[in-house]
Each structure stands twice: as C-alpha cells, then as structure tokens.
Amino acid sequence: MNTITRIDKSEYTILQLNRGKVNAINHEMVMELRQVFQDLENDPEVRGAILTGQPHFFSAGLDLIELIRYDKKQISSFFEDFGALYLQLVRFPKPFISAITGHAPAGGCVLAVTSDNRIMAEGDKYVIGLNEVAVNIQISQNLTEAYAFWMGDGLASRYILEGKLLSGAEAHASGLVDELLPLEYVLERAEAKMKTYLKADPEIWVSTKKKVRKHWLDRLDTDASQSLKEAATLWWKPEIRQKMEAYVNSFSTKKSQ
C-alpha cells in the first residue's frame, strides 16, 4: 500500500495513515482503506483494528489540492467511494479504535467518528470536527447521524451548522473524543484499550456492538445516490468553486513560504 502502513500484532492490526506530513485523503487512500478493512473483516485471525496517523496529524481531511484537479467523472467516483468507505467503517463488526495523533478536521473526523473509541492527543493546537460548511463542502445525512450518535442531536446540529472545529477539550466534553493524552501515549493507550476489548468473547462483543449501534445503523442512508449527486453538483457551482480555489491557492502559498 502506498498511503497506509500495516502493522500486524497478536490478534489485532494497526493501520497508520502514511501519506505525506498531513495525511490528506485522496482517492488512492480511500481505495486502500476500503480494501484493507475488507481484508481485516474477512480474516479470522484479526480480531480488531486501530487506525492512527503520524505525529501532529491524524489526517488533515480531503486533499483539496488534488481533488480540485479532478474532472466531473473523477470527483463523482471519489465521492461515491468515500461514502462507501464511511458505510463500511460504520458497519465494521470488530473492535475499531482511532488513535488520533493530532489534527483531525473534516475528512479526518469522518474516519475517526466511525470507530468505537477515540483517543486523541491533548493540546489546544489540535482540532477535530466536521467543518464542511465552513469550507464549502456539502455534508451528508449519514455524517450528521454519526455526530448525533456520539454527542446528541442538539449539540451536533449547532456544531455542524457552525462548521465548528473543536479543541481536544471541547471534543472530550461533547463526547466526540473518549480520552485525551500526551501525544506520545496515544497509540499505547489505544493498544491497551484494544486488549481490554479482546478479553470478551468475540461473538458476544460483535453482537453487542451491533445492538448498541442499531439505531445509528437503522438511520443510515444506504442508497446515497441523491446525496452524492448533490455533493458533486455543488462541487462545480461557480461561486463555491471560486471559494475553494482561493482556499487552495492560499494554502499553497503558505506551503511554499
């Protein structure tokens, strides 16, 4: 894999996002995640998965610098596969933990919010959240359901409409993050939590996870064709595209300085 490093441990696997400094999500990463999680689900020797990043970045979100160059067919395919990845992760039956090693805005939060437990690096400089509204990207109904599952309808609604990025402390207080630890202990704690999960009978654990997620799973839009069409259409809306291009240009300018 070009964007993910796989580390197999006894009974569980660590997947480290490994695409540049900030782990920006492109189509290749989406497809590699889809394949590796399918492999883990089908492998009886693997009982759980930990998704992590690199120091200071879990994932900075979608790689807008690359995505803005996609043509209409490519961007539609990307949204379709990213939506399918989200559904796959929400339905992943085995223990799944996110070891959030820094920033996790937008697409980074999309990945993390599907897991059973989120352990995040402490520090006010790190942020997490679904800030799609703030960066002019259409959020899906499925993502709003994920937020509501963890933090409740009212708070989820307010934060999504504001496009708010949360500090670790805010994320912990709202229920989006389970624990805050110094960066160097995040993965270690995630492994300890995984070992706790693996003490349970695997069939009982999987069945229980399905039960506690039942209302969330029941509310998933499994035929997201209309939502994907809406996202792709808005992607090409001239005034939105102009704002995205200005954002990308400003980011590229800062990067070159």
HELIX and SHEET records of a PDB file:
HELIX    1   1 HIS A   27  ASN A   42  1                                  16    
HELIX    2   2 LEU A   64  LEU A   67  1                                   4    
HELIX    3   3 LYS A   72  ARG A   91  1                                  20    
HELIX    4   4 GLY A  107  ALA A  112  1                                   6    
HELIX    5   5 GLU A  132  VAL A  135  5                                   4    
HELIX    6   6 GLN A  141  MET A  151  1                                  11    
HELIX    7   7 ASP A  153  GLU A  162  1                                  10    
HELIX    8   8 GLY A  168  SER A  174  1                                   7    
HELIX    9   9 LEU A  183  TYR A  185  5                                   3    
HELIX   10  10 VAL A  186  TYR A  197  1                                  12    
HELIX   11  11 PRO A  202  VAL A  212  1                                  11    
HELIX   12  12 LYS A  214  ASP A  218  1                                   5    
HELIX   13  13 SER A  225  TRP A  235  1                                  11    
HELIX   14  14 PRO A  238  SER A  256  1                                  19    
SHEET    1   A 6 ILE A   4  ASP A   8  0                                        
SHEET    2   A 6 TYR A  12  LEU A  17 -1                                        
SHEET    3   A 6 GLY A  48  THR A  52  1                                        
SHEET    4   A 6 PHE A  96  ILE A 100  1                                        
SHEET    5   A 6 ASN A 117  ALA A 121  1                                        
SHEET    6   A 6 GLU A 179  LEU A 181  1                                        
SHEET    1   B 4 HIS A  56  PHE A  57  0                                        
SHEET    2   B 4 GLY A 102  PRO A 105  1                                        
SHEET    3   B 4 VAL A 127  GLY A 129  1                                        
SHEET    4   B 4 LEU A 166  SER A 167 -1                                        
END                                                                             
